[in-house]
């Protein structure tokens, strides 16, 4: 079920827009023309082929996962040769 909101309605009721996005896409208009679409993450992943970049995953406000990359041992760095 698609929902359409004006930019003003979206800004006045963001939580309502997020609830509507859980049921289907939310089209946000600007001066009467569609400008943006709000989707649930599940719908986005389905449309994007199920892939999300690491940068996008880390940028999510509600990201809740551990990221502990292995440390690289010594020997790969050296002082700069400025001569």
Biopython code that builds the backbone (N, CA, C, O; Angstrom):
import numpy as np
from Bio.PDB.StructureBuilder import StructureBuilder

atoms = [
    (1, "UNK", "N", (0.841, -1.178, 0.000)),
    (1, "UNK", "CA", (0.000, 0.000, 0.000)),
    (1, "UNK", "C", (0.887, 1.243, 0.000)),
    (1, "UNK", "O", (1.619, 1.480, 0.961)),
    (2, "UNK", "N", (0.830, 2.020, -1.047)),
    (2, "UNK", "CA", (1.643, 3.230, -1.167)),
    (2, "UNK", "C", (0.950, 4.404, -0.481)),
    (2, "UNK", "O", (-0.278, 4.498, -0.462)),
    (3, "UNK", "N", (1.760, 5.292, 0.078)),
    (3, "UNK", "CA", (1.278, 6.490, 0.743)),
    (3, "UNK", "C", (1.963, 7.690, 0.110)),
    (3, "UNK", "O", (3.132, 7.609, -0.269)),
    (4, "UNK", "N", (1.251, 8.800, -0.006)),
    (4, "UNK", "CA", (1.844, 10.030, -0.525)),
    (4, "UNK", "C", (1.702, 11.112, 0.532)),
    (4, "UNK", "O", (0.619, 11.334, 1.074)),
    (5, "UNK", "N", (2.815, 11.785, 0.819)),
    (5, "UNK", "CA", (2.841, 12.884, 1.781)),
    (5, "UNK", "C", (3.502, 14.093, 1.146)),
    (5, "UNK", "O", (4.404, 13.953, 0.319)),
    (6, "UNK", "N", (3.058, 15.270, 1.528)),
    (6, "UNK", "CA", (3.779, 16.469, 1.120)),
    (6, "UNK", "C", (5.024, 16.589, 1.991)),
    (6, "UNK", "O", (5.117, 15.944, 3.035)),
    (7, "UNK", "N", (5.969, 17.401, 1.572)),
    (7, "UNK", "CA", (7.170, 17.624, 2.391)),
    (7, "UNK", "C", (6.796, 18.131, 3.767)),
    (7, "UNK", "O", (7.390, 17.724, 4.766)),
    (8, "UNK", "N", (5.825, 19.009, 3.826)),
    (8, "UNK", "CA", (5.387, 19.568, 5.112)),
    (8, "UNK", "C", (4.806, 18.472, 6.003)),
    (8, "UNK", "O", (5.129, 18.401, 7.188)),
    (9, "UNK", "N", (3.948, 17.617, 5.437)),
    (9, "UNK", "CA", (3.363, 16.522, 6.218)),
    (9, "UNK", "C", (4.455, 15.582, 6.726)),
    (9, "UNK", "O", (4.410, 15.120, 7.866)),
    (10, "UNK", "N", (5.437, 15.306, 5.864)),
    (10, "UNK", "CA", (6.540, 14.438, 6.268)),
    (10, "UNK", "C", (7.295, 15.031, 7.455)),
    (10, "UNK", "O", (7.581, 14.327, 8.424)),
    (11, "UNK", "N", (7.618, 16.316, 7.384)),
    (11, "UNK", "CA", (8.368, 16.955, 8.473)),
    (11, "UNK", "C", (7.546, 17.057, 9.756)),
    (11, "UNK", "O", (8.100, 17.010, 10.855)),
    (12, "UNK", "N", (6.239, 17.194, 9.623)),
    (12, "UNK", "CA", (5.380, 17.309, 10.806)),
    (12, "UNK", "C", (5.114, 15.962, 11.471)),
    (12, "UNK", "O", (4.823, 15.916, 12.666)),
    (13, "UNK", "N", (5.210, 14.864, 10.719)),
    (13, "UNK", "CA", (4.890, 13.547, 11.282)),
    (13, "UNK", "C", (5.847, 12.485, 10.736)),
    (13, "UNK", "O", (5.434, 11.563, 10.032)),
    (14, "UNK", "N", (7.119, 12.627, 11.069)),
    (14, "UNK", "CA", (8.126, 11.682, 10.588)),
    (14, "UNK", "C", (7.846, 10.276, 11.093)),
    (14, "UNK", "O", (8.004, 9.311, 10.345)),
    (15, "UNK", "N", (7.437, 10.143, 12.342)),
    (15, "UNK", "CA", (7.175, 8.804, 12.873)),
    (15, "UNK", "C", (6.000, 8.154, 12.146)),
    (15, "UNK", "O", (6.010, 6.943, 11.927)),
    (16, "UNK", "N", (5.000, 8.929, 11.773)),
    (16, "UNK", "CA", (3.891, 8.397, 10.997)),
    (16, "UNK", "C", (4.342, 7.939, 9.619)),
    (16, "UNK", "O", (3.848, 6.938, 9.100)),
    (17, "UNK", "N", (5.282, 8.675, 9.024)),
    (17, "UNK", "CA", (5.824, 8.287, 7.717)),
    (17, "UNK", "C", (6.588, 6.975, 7.833)),
    (17, "UNK", "O", (6.489, 6.121, 6.953)),
    (18, "UNK", "N", (7.351, 6.807, 8.918)),
    (18, "UNK", "CA", (8.091, 5.556, 9.106)),
    (18, "UNK", "C", (7.126, 4.385, 9.302)),
    (18, "UNK", "O", (7.372, 3.295, 8.786)),
    (19, "UNK", "N", (6.052, 4.593, 10.027)),
    (19, "UNK", "CA", (5.049, 3.533, 10.195)),
    (19, "UNK", "C", (4.413, 3.179, 8.860)),
    (19, "UNK", "O", (4.196, 2.004, 8.566)),
    (20, "UNK", "N", (4.115, 4.187, 8.053)),
    (20, "UNK", "CA", (3.522, 3.938, 6.741)),
    (20, "UNK", "C", (4.497, 3.193, 5.841)),
    (20, "UNK", "O", (4.079, 2.356, 5.041)),
    (21, "UNK", "N", (5.804, 3.486, 5.960)),
    (21, "UNK", "CA", (6.816, 2.817, 5.141)),
    (21, "UNK", "C", (6.926, 1.334, 5.473)),
    (21, "UNK", "O", (7.377, 0.548, 4.640)),
    (22, "UNK", "N", (6.522, 0.944, 6.669)),
    (22, "UNK", "CA", (6.552, -0.479, 7.010)),
    (22, "UNK", "C", (5.462, -1.247, 6.268)),
    (22, "UNK", "O", (5.506, -2.474, 6.192)),
    (23, "UNK", "N", (4.481, -0.523, 5.719)),
    (23, "UNK", "CA", (3.385, -1.150, 4.972)),
    (23, "UNK", "C", (3.541, -0.999, 3.462)),
    (23, "UNK", "O", (2.842, -1.662, 2.695)),
    (24, "UNK", "N", (4.458, -0.127, 3.034)),
    (24, "UNK", "CA", (4.661, 0.105, 1.606)),
    (24, "UNK", "C", (5.427, 1.396, 1.397)),
    (24, "UNK", "O", (5.719, 2.098, 2.365)),
    (25, "UNK", "N", (5.761, 1.727, 0.153)),
    (25, "UNK", "CA", (6.545, 2.937, -0.108)),
    (25, "UNK", "C", (5.779, 4.203, 0.249)),
    (25, "UNK", "O", (4.557, 4.269, 0.115)),
    (26, "UNK", "N", (6.524, 5.209, 0.707)),
    (26, "UNK", "CA", (5.949, 6.509, 1.019)),
    (26, "UNK", "C", (6.545, 7.512, 0.039)),
    (26, "UNK", "O", (7.751, 7.761, 0.062)),
    (27, "UNK", "N", (5.722, 8.081, -0.810)),
    (27, "UNK", "CA", (6.159, 9.076, -1.773)),
    (27, "UNK", "C", (6.042, 10.446, -1.129)),
    (27, "UNK", "O", (4.987, 10.812, -0.610)),
    (28, "UNK", "N", (7.136, 11.199, -1.166)),
    (28, "UNK", "CA", (7.159, 12.531, -0.573)),
    (28, "UNK", "C", (7.233, 13.538, -1.712)),
    (28, "UNK", "O", (8.148, 13.506, -2.534)),
    (29, "UNK", "N", (6.247, 14.434, -1.741)),
    (29, "UNK", "CA", (6.178, 15.390, -2.837)),
    (29, "UNK", "C", (6.760, 16.737, -2.424)),
    (29, "UNK", "O", (6.764, 17.106, -1.250)),
    (30, "UNK", "N", (7.241, 17.442, -3.411)),
    (30, "UNK", "CA", (7.744, 18.799, -3.232)),
    (30, "UNK", "C", (7.088, 19.648, -4.301)),
    (30, "UNK", "O", (7.345, 19.471, -5.492)),
    (31, "UNK", "N", (6.247, 20.562, -3.877)),
    (31, "UNK", "CA", (5.470, 21.400, -4.797)),
    (31, "UNK", "C", (4.600, 20.561, -5.730)),
    (31, "UNK", "O", (4.457, 20.857, -6.917)),
    (32, "UNK", "N", (4.026, 19.508, -5.157)),
    (32, "UNK", "CA", (3.095, 18.673, -5.898)),
    (32, "UNK", "C", (3.711, 17.615, -6.785)),
    (32, "UNK", "O", (2.987, 16.846, -7.417)),
    (33, "UNK", "N", (5.044, 17.556, -6.848)),
    (33, "UNK", "CA", (5.713, 16.569, -7.690)),
    (33, "UNK", "C", (6.473, 15.578, -6.821)),
    (33, "UNK", "O", (7.095, 15.983, -5.839)),
    (34, "UNK", "N", (6.442, 14.285, -7.155)),
    (34, "UNK", "CA", (7.200, 13.305, -6.374)),
    (34, "UNK", "C", (8.681, 13.667, -6.354)),
    (34, "UNK", "O", (9.280, 13.923, -7.398)),
    (35, "UNK", "N", (9.272, 13.688, -5.148)),
    (35, "UNK", "CA", (10.677, 14.070, -5.007)),
    (35, "UNK", "C", (11.506, 12.994, -4.321)),
    (35, "UNK", "O", (12.691, 12.842, -4.618)),
    (36, "UNK", "N", (10.897, 12.246, -3.407)),
    (36, "UNK", "CA", (11.626, 11.235, -2.635)),
    (36, "UNK", "C", (10.704, 10.051, -2.364)),
    (36, "UNK", "O", (9.480, 10.156, -2.436)),
    (37, "UNK", "N", (11.337, 8.920, -2.049)),
    (37, "UNK", "CA", (10.583, 7.727, -1.656)),
    (37, "UNK", "C", (11.206, 7.181, -0.382)),
    (37, "UNK", "O", (12.418, 6.977, -0.318)),
    (38, "UNK", "N", (10.393, 6.946, 0.618)),
    (38, "UNK", "CA", (10.835, 6.350, 1.873)),
    (38, "UNK", "C", (10.447, 4.883, 1.851)),
    (38, "UNK", "O", (9.284, 4.540, 1.637)),
    (39, "UNK", "N", (11.450, 4.002, 2.078)),
    (39, "UNK", "CA", (11.225, 2.563, 2.072)),
    (39, "UNK", "C", (11.727, 1.952, 3.365)),
    (39, "UNK", "O", (12.620, 2.498, 4.013)),
    (40, "UNK", "N", (11.154, 0.821, 3.739)),
    (40, "UNK", "CA", (11.723, 0.057, 4.838)),
    (40, "UNK", "C", (13.045, -0.527, 4.352)),
    (40, "UNK", "O", (13.254, -0.657, 3.146)),
    (41, "UNK", "N", (13.931, -0.876, 5.265)),
    (41, "UNK", "CA", (15.214, -1.446, 4.863)),
    (41, "UNK", "C", (15.001, -2.766, 4.128)),
    (41, "UNK", "O", (15.755, -3.085, 3.208)),
    (42, "UNK", "N", (13.995, -3.532, 4.515)),
    (42, "UNK", "CA", (13.707, -4.794, 3.840)),
    (42, "UNK", "C", (13.342, -4.557, 2.377)),
    (42, "UNK", "O", (13.827, -5.257, 1.488)),
    (43, "UNK", "N", (12.480, -3.561, 2.132)),
    (43, "UNK", "CA", (12.099, -3.253, 0.754)),
    (43, "UNK", "C", (13.299, -2.740, -0.042)),
    (43, "UNK", "O", (13.478, -3.098, -1.207)),
    (44, "UNK", "N", (14.117, -1.902, 0.590)),
    (44, "UNK", "CA", (15.306, -1.390, -0.091)),
    (44, "UNK", "C", (16.246, -2.528, -0.479)),
    (44, "UNK", "O", (16.720, -2.580, -1.614)),
    (45, "UNK", "N", (16.518, -3.437, 0.451)),
    (45, "UNK", "CA", (17.418, -4.551, 0.163)),
    (45, "UNK", "C", (16.846, -5.458, -0.927)),
    (45, "UNK", "O", (17.587, -5.969, -1.767)),
    (46, "UNK", "N", (15.546, -5.653, -0.909)),
    (46, "UNK", "CA", (14.918, -6.471, -1.948)),
    (46, "UNK", "C", (15.093, -5.806, -3.309)),
    (46, "UNK", "O", (15.417, -6.481, -4.286)),
    (47, "UNK", "N", (14.883, -4.497, -3.386)),
    (47, "UNK", "CA", (15.007, -3.780, -4.657)),
    (47, "UNK", "C", (16.455, -3.652, -5.122)),
    (47, "UNK", "O", (16.724, -3.634, -6.323)),
    (48, "UNK", "N", (17.381, -3.565, -4.179)),
    (48, "UNK", "CA", (18.786, -3.382, -4.546)),
    (48, "UNK", "C", (19.514, -4.705, -4.743)),
    (48, "UNK", "O", (20.730, -4.718, -4.938)),
    (49, "UNK", "N", (18.804, -5.792, -4.696)),
    (49, "UNK", "CA", (19.425, -7.094, -4.887)),
    (49, "UNK", "C", (19.993, -7.672, -3.614)),
    (49, "UNK", "O", (20.761, -8.633, -3.659)),
    (50, "UNK", "N", (19.630, -7.104, -2.474)),
    (50, "UNK", "CA", (20.066, -7.650, -1.192)),
    (50, "UNK", "C", (21.443, -7.216, -0.755)),
    (50, "UNK", "O", (21.974, -7.740, 0.224)),
    (51, "UNK", "N", (22.031, -6.276, -1.455)),
    (51, "UNK", "CA", (23.377, -5.840, -1.106)),
    (51, "UNK", "C", (23.332, -4.439, -0.518)),
    (51, "UNK", "O", (22.606, -3.568, -0.996)),
    (52, "UNK", "N", (24.107, -4.246, 0.506)),
    (52, "UNK", "CA", (24.256, -2.932, 1.106)),
    (52, "UNK", "C", (25.744, -2.750, 1.380)),
    (52, "UNK", "O", (26.401, -3.659, 1.888)),
    (53, "UNK", "N", (26.264, -1.599, 1.050)),
    (53, "UNK", "CA", (27.702, -1.379, 1.235)),
    (53, "UNK", "C", (28.018, -1.221, 2.716)),
    (53, "UNK", "O", (27.142, -0.908, 3.522)),
    (54, "UNK", "N", (29.264, -1.438, 3.056)),
    (54, "UNK", "CA", (29.692, -1.263, 4.443)),
    (54, "UNK", "C", (29.456, 0.177, 4.883)),
    (54, "UNK", "O", (29.007, 0.416, 6.004)),
    (55, "UNK", "N", (29.755, 1.131, 4.015)),
    (55, "UNK", "CA", (29.541, 2.542, 4.351)),
    (55, "UNK", "C", (28.074, 2.818, 4.640)),
    (55, "UNK", "O", (27.761, 3.523, 5.600)),
    (56, "UNK", "N", (27.164, 2.276, 3.827)),
    (56, "UNK", "CA", (25.733, 2.466, 4.066)),
    (56, "UNK", "C", (25.295, 1.798, 5.366)),
    (56, "UNK", "O", (24.495, 2.358, 6.115)),
    (57, "UNK", "N", (25.811, 0.618, 5.632)),
    (57, "UNK", "CA", (25.452, -0.087, 6.865)),
    (57, "UNK", "C", (25.910, 0.693, 8.091)),
    (57, "UNK", "O", (25.171, 0.804, 9.069)),
    (58, "UNK", "N", (27.124, 1.233, 8.045)),
    (58, "UNK", "CA", (27.643, 1.991, 9.182)),
    (58, "UNK", "C", (26.939, 3.332, 9.343)),
    (58, "UNK", "O", (26.888, 3.880, 10.445)),
    (59, "UNK", "N", (26.396, 3.863, 8.249)),
    (59, "UNK", "CA", (25.730, 5.165, 8.296)),
    (59, "UNK", "C", (24.328, 5.096, 8.889)),
    (59, "UNK", "O", (23.747, 6.129, 9.222)),
    (60, "UNK", "N", (23.783, 3.897, 9.024)),
    (60, "UNK", "CA", (22.442, 3.768, 9.575)),
    (60, "UNK", "C", (22.435, 4.220, 11.028)),
    (60, "UNK", "O", (23.292, 3.826, 11.820)),
    (61, "UNK", "N", (21.462, 5.047, 11.362)),
    (61, "UNK", "CA", (21.379, 5.584, 12.716)),
    (61, "UNK", "C", (21.160, 4.481, 13.752)),
    (61, "UNK", "O", (21.636, 4.592, 14.882)),
    (62, "UNK", "N", (20.456, 3.436, 13.384)),
    (62, "UNK", "CA", (20.159, 2.372, 14.347)),
    (62, "UNK", "C", (21.041, 1.142, 14.150)),
    (62, "UNK", "O", (20.695, 0.046, 14.592)),
    (63, "UNK", "N", (22.191, 1.332, 13.480)),
    (63, "UNK", "CA", (23.104, 0.206, 13.252)),
    (63, "UNK", "C", (23.550, -0.351, 14.599)),
    (63, "UNK", "O", (24.001, 0.393, 15.469)),
    (64, "UNK", "N", (23.421, -1.643, 14.760)),
    (64, "UNK", "CA", (23.757, -2.272, 16.030)),
    (64, "UNK", "C", (24.510, -3.569, 15.757)),
    (64, "UNK", "O", (23.935, -4.656, 15.814)),
    (65, "UNK", "N", (25.789, -3.446, 15.463)),
    (65, "UNK", "CA", (26.615, -4.615, 15.246)),
    (65, "UNK", "C", (28.049, -4.271, 15.591)),
    (65, "UNK", "O", (28.447, -3.106, 15.565)),
    (66, "UNK", "N", (28.810, -5.285, 15.912)),
    (66, "UNK", "CA", (30.211, -5.091, 16.250)),
    (66, "UNK", "C", (31.054, -5.129, 14.988)),
    (66, "UNK", "O", (30.793, -5.914, 14.076)),
    (67, "UNK", "N", (32.055, -4.283, 14.944)),
    (67, "UNK", "CA", (32.977, -4.273, 13.817)),
    (67, "UNK", "C", (34.380, -4.177, 14.388)),
    (67, "UNK", "O", (34.839, -3.095, 14.753)),
    (68, "UNK", "N", (35.051, -5.301, 14.463)),
    (68, "UNK", "CA", (36.408, -5.376, 14.986)),
    (68, "UNK", "C", (37.320, -5.993, 13.933)),
    (68, "UNK", "O", (37.586, -7.194, 13.963)),
    (69, "UNK", "N", (37.800, -5.168, 13.000)),
    (69, "UNK", "CA", (38.686, -5.737, 11.980)),
    (69, "UNK", "C", (39.995, -6.181, 12.618)),
    (69, "UNK", "O", (40.433, -5.595, 13.609)),
    (70, "UNK", "N", (40.622, -7.212, 12.058)),
    (70, "UNK", "CA", (41.893, -7.672, 12.631)),
    (70, "UNK", "C", (42.976, -6.612, 12.458)),
    (70, "UNK", "O", (43.022, -5.905, 11.451)),
    (71, "UNK", "N", (43.833, -6.520, 13.449)),
    (71, "UNK", "CA", (44.960, -5.578, 13.391)),
    (71, "UNK", "C", (46.056, -6.161, 12.519)),
    (71, "UNK", "O", (46.345, -7.356, 12.576)),
    (72, "UNK", "N", (46.647, -5.322, 11.731)),
    (72, "UNK", "CA", (47.755, -5.766, 10.888)),
    (72, "UNK", "C", (49.026, -5.637, 11.711)),
    (72, "UNK", "O", (49.263, -4.610, 12.347)),
    (73, "UNK", "N", (49.843, -6.688, 11.695)),
    (73, "UNK", "CA", (51.091, -6.682, 12.445)),
    (73, "UNK", "C", (52.072, -5.643, 11.925)),
    (73, "UNK", "O", (51.864, -5.046, 10.869)),
    (74, "UNK", "N", (53.139, -5.438, 12.679)),
    (74, "UNK", "CA", (54.155, -4.458, 12.308)),
    (74, "UNK", "C", (54.858, -4.850, 11.015)),
    (74, "UNK", "O", (54.653, -5.945, 10.491)),
    (75, "UNK", "N", (55.679, -3.952, 10.512)),
    (75, "UNK", "CA", (56.466, -4.244, 9.346)),
    (75, "UNK", "C", (55.902, -3.699, 8.048)),
    (75, "UNK", "O", (56.574, -3.782, 7.020)),
    (76, "UNK", "N", (54.692, -3.144, 8.048)),
    (76, "UNK", "CA", (54.176, -2.633, 6.785)),
    (76, "UNK", "C", (54.398, -1.139, 6.648)),
    (76, "UNK", "O", (54.225, -0.581, 5.565)),
    (77, "UNK", "N", (54.777, -0.495, 7.726)),
    (77, "UNK", "CA", (55.020, 0.943, 7.630)),
    (77, "UNK", "C", (56.504, 1.218, 7.836)),
    (77, "UNK", "O", (57.224, 0.430, 8.450)),
    (78, "UNK", "N", (56.931, 2.333, 7.316)),
    (78, "UNK", "CA", (58.325, 2.739, 7.473)),
    (78, "UNK", "C", (58.384, 4.260, 7.461)),
    (78, "UNK", "O", (57.471, 4.910, 6.951)),
    (79, "UNK", "N", (59.428, 4.825, 8.009)),
    (79, "UNK", "CA", (59.522, 6.295, 8.008)),
    (79, "UNK", "C", (59.615, 6.830, 6.584)),
    (79, "UNK", "O", (60.159, 6.175, 5.695)),
    (80, "UNK", "N", (59.083, 8.012, 6.384)),
    (80, "UNK", "CA", (59.123, 8.635, 5.065)),
    (80, "UNK", "C", (60.548, 9.049, 4.716)),
    (80, "UNK", "O", (61.287, 9.542, 5.568)),
    (81, "UNK", "N", (60.924, 8.847, 3.465)),
    (81, "UNK", "CA", (62.233, 9.259, 2.964)),
    (81, "UNK", "C", (62.057, 10.633, 2.319)),
    (81, "UNK", "O", (61.565, 10.742, 1.196)),
    (82, "UNK", "N", (62.465, 11.685, 3.044)),
    (82, "UNK", "CA", (62.254, 13.040, 2.575)),
    (82, "UNK", "C", (63.456, 13.615, 1.819)),
    (82, "UNK", "O", (63.439, 14.795, 1.470)),
    (83, "UNK", "N", (64.485, 12.829, 1.558)),
    (83, "UNK", "CA", (65.661, 13.324, 0.839)),
    (83, "UNK", "C", (65.473, 13.250, -0.649)),
    (83, "UNK", "O", (66.369, 13.629, -1.404)),
]
sb = StructureBuilder()
sb.init_structure("model")
sb.init_model(0)
sb.init_chain("A")
sb.init_seg("    ")
for serial, (resi, resn, name, xyz) in enumerate(atoms, 1):
    if name == "N":
        sb.init_residue(resn, " ", resi, " ")
    sb.init_atom(name, np.array(xyz, "f"), 0.0, 1.0, " ", f" {name:<3s}", serial, name[0])
structure = sb.get_structure()
